[in-house]
Amino acid sequence: MSACQTAQKRFLFSTYQDPCLNEYCKEAVTDFPCVKSMSNAALFSRKDCFFWTNKRLISCLQEGQVVVRLAKASDFDEVLKLSKKLNDTFDYVPYRFHKWLLESNRISLVAEKGTEVVGFEECSIVDGEKSVLVEAGRVDPNHRRHGILGLLRALTPVLIREKFPKVVRTRYTVWSGAYQGVRKTNQKHNICDKELYHYDFLTYKVEPEHVSLKYNLENRSKLQPCPKEEFKKRILENASTSSLFPNNMLVIDWQPFKAIPANFKFIVQDQDRYFVDSSNGLARTLTSFSLGRFVQLVRGMMWTSTIYARDSKLCQSHVIHQLMSACQTAKGSFLFSTFQDPSLTRHCEEALTDIPGVTKMKEEESTQKMAVTDVLFFTNSNMGSRLFHRLGSSAALFSRKDCFLWTNKRLISCLQEGQVVVRLAKASDFDEVLKLSKKLKDTFDYVPYRFHKWLLEPNRISLVAEKGTEVVGFAEYSIVDGEKSALMEAGRIDPNHRGHGILGLLRDFTLVLIREKFPKVVRSRYTVWSGAYQAVRKTFQKHNICDKELYHYNFLTYKVEPEHVSLKYKLENCSKLQPCPKEEFKKRILENASTSSLFPNNMLVIDWQPFKAIPANFKFIVQDQDRYFVDSSNGLARTLTSFSLGRFVQLVRGMVWTSTIYARDAKLCQSHVIHQLMSAHQTAKGSFLFSTFQDPSLTRHCEEALTDIPGVTKMKEEESTQKMFIFEGEL
């Protein structure tokens, strides 16, 4: 009441209280008109929009400030350094990091001090979104005992609760060498986890060229392979098989999954090998089962297998069949491990005794063990809830002692048709982005073929606008020109949601992100097709956008049937050109100031992307299959009088060779067109489109060059000449 009497406009209202009073406070403000609980913590408001910052945990720990945030592809080098510091030759994180980031059921976090990654944790959501599986937890040895792993574990439940509200438990495995340390930590922090089960495991070094298994196979029970489809149908979907798996849990490669159909896609990998005993087959009660696969570790390849069997003979037979599978697949020496119930360990050892080329690893412990542990998710006994009470509550900037917590960057606005959320794109959005692409009915769309690649590149920001679960807008920006320019490479709005301000929201939110992550950026740049030019100009006038038109190119498009093409006559009448290798392209063109006069505004365009012709853009311009040409009369060492570059790109309608021609006269221009067509023809695996972008004064010469070539037909467009406009605006 006091706040309302004093306020002159709408405001945020927060209460701080003992945790036991939380529910009473919430009840007190329930059902008040114009009083709404905020699901996330707002940092500041602007008109009808709220901005949130990246989920991040900042704490002044013993040694200084540490930030916990979502991992990204650009963290790989730092994660690799962390792995090397651990001196753990069995570490697998470097070989799975990029794959983890692409999988929608995962959350990967890093703890950062300055620019150094000092901790890493990775979780997957399994069991029909009921369980969190902790697959990796790493802390820099120089920063241990500073609470970093606790910070990682504290933030993870917050992220999971938001994205996967059905989760009720956390599960993880512990190596026996670390078991006592984990137990002490759990007792210290009053973490009430439950040890479900433990497996023994054995590790052997195998030299496959010396291995002979003929005798061993002759004296073992007969097994049969279990195809992946049968594995799902006869094992995961068959309740009677669950008695073979302790706690109905199936372990592979240190990962314990419930043996249920919902986990099929998380368990199965392409090179897996599954076996069952053929006496019972797949149709009857399961008495034994094994699964194995190769995994990449720092020290090399390892075949990891798990054995489930009711008697010693079946157990030994599975061990030998898994070893045989590994030897058949291996390309060199490898490690071989078996995980099994402790009662079966002796039988596994016997099975692997006296096999040539198979040597048991000498470990500090006589028998290595793996414990499977379970804990209720985010209860009051959990470390996360002790650090942060009710993290989902409506605190404007939640603070407790020396810790601050921010929520995901998100822009929510009440638009004409309802609530729309703008957020960073993620790999799991692909299907929705693909649906959006299909609605546009643009056969020249390229977004579906670049989406996943864009998400992995650290100089990019990809956003989606979401209404409910439907993606209604998408925008993608890359940071170029030495982090001075933001290049908009894609902007898509659902036709059913146009005119509702969604593109404006995407653009506004992008500016917020760019300023935070790339503070040196001073301008934005983008290209516009002539078919959309008038609509863009009207939008500029309506919203008073003062972006400047820098230049425009004409472009031509032809359909090419390579099997009918003959360029011999055309090449004989062309000026001689020479290929320009990528290394020379950087040195002689991007690093040579005298060449800039050939490029309008010192800007080089390839595939609708306008880059400043400077060395800083080399890695963004160049792709493996590019073709560059210069006129050999001047060579690369003297003043540049012509240059062209081209490449194949994948569009919805098929492949197109896109080329840009820079030339001071007609003959050189035509020669570049023919050489680019020749490059495309040599590379093509079927019919394709061929396009040239050039200064309007050169268009007629390009058309002449492409006239009367068998198998080359000009596309019929609504406009007599297609154009591409380059715009630039200050940020």
QUIKANOR-V391803 format. One line per field, one symbol per residue. ss: DSSP state (~ for helix, > for strand, _ for the rest). phi: phi as a letter, one per 40 degrees, with the letter a starting at -180 (. if undefined). A space follows every 10 residues. Layout:
ss = ???
phi = ???
//
This chain:
ss = _~~~~~____ ________~~ ~~~~~~~~__ __________ ___>>>__>> >____>>>>> >__>>>>>>> __~~~~~~~~ ~~~~~~____ __~~~~~~~~ ~~___>>>>> >>>__>>>>> >>>>>>____ >>>>>>>>>_ ~~~____~~~ ~~~~~~~~~~ ~~~_____>> >>>>>~~~~~ ~~~~~~~~__ ___>>>>>>> >>>>>>_~~~ ___~~~~~__ __>>>__~~~ ~~~~~~__~~ ~~~~_~~~>> >>__>>>>__ ~~~~~~~___ __>>>>>___ _______>>> >>>>>>>__> >>>>>>>>>_ _~~~~~~~~~ ~~~~~~~~~_ ___>>>>>>> _~~~~~~~~~ ~______>>> _______>>> >>>>>>____ __~~~~~___ _______>>> __>>>>____ >>>>>__>>> >>>>__~~~~ ~~~~~~~~~~ ______~~~~ ~~~~~~___> >>>>>>>__> >>>>>>>>>> ____>>>>>> >>>_~~~___ _~~~~~~~~~ ~~~~~~~___ __>>>>>>>~ ~~~~~~~~~~ ~~~____>>> >>>>>>>>>> _~~~___~~~ ~~____>>>_ _~~~~~~~~~ __~~~~~~_~ ~~>>>>__>> >>__~~~~~~ ~_____>>>> >_________ _>>>>>>>>> >__>>>>>>> >>>__~~~~~ ~~~~~~~~~~ ~~~____>>> >>>>_~~~~~ ~~~~~_____ _>>>______ _>>>>>>>>> _
phi = .dcccccbac acbbbbaddc cdccccccbc gccgbbcccb cccabafbbb bbcddabbbc cdbhcbbbac cbdccddccc dcdcccfbcc cbddcbdccd cccccbbbbb bbbgbccbaa abbbbbfggc bbbcbaabbd dcbcgbgccc cccccdcccc dccbcccbab babbcdcbdc ccccccccbf cccbccaabc abbbcbbccb cbbdccccbb ccbbcbddcc dcccbccbcc ccccbdffbb bafgbcbccb dccdccccbd ccbbbbcccc gccbdcbaaa aaacbcbdch cbcbbbbbac acccdcccdc cccccccccc bicacbbbba ddcbddcccc cccgcdgbbc ccbcccbcbb ccbbaccfcc ccdccccbcf ccccccacba fbbbbbbdda bbbccdbhcb bbaccbdccd ccccccdccc fbcccbddcb dccdcccccb bbbbbbbgbc cbaaabbbbb fggcbbbcba abbddcbcgb gccccdcccd dccccccbcc cbabaabbcd cbdccccccd ccbfcccbcc aabcabbbcb bdcbcbbdcc ccbbccbbcb cdccdcccbc cbccccccbd ffbbbafgbc bccbdccdcc ccbdccbbbb ccccgccbdc baaaaaacbc bdchcbcbbb bbacacccdc ccdccccccc ccccbicacb bbbaddccdd cccccccgcd gbbcccbccc bcbbbbbaac c
//
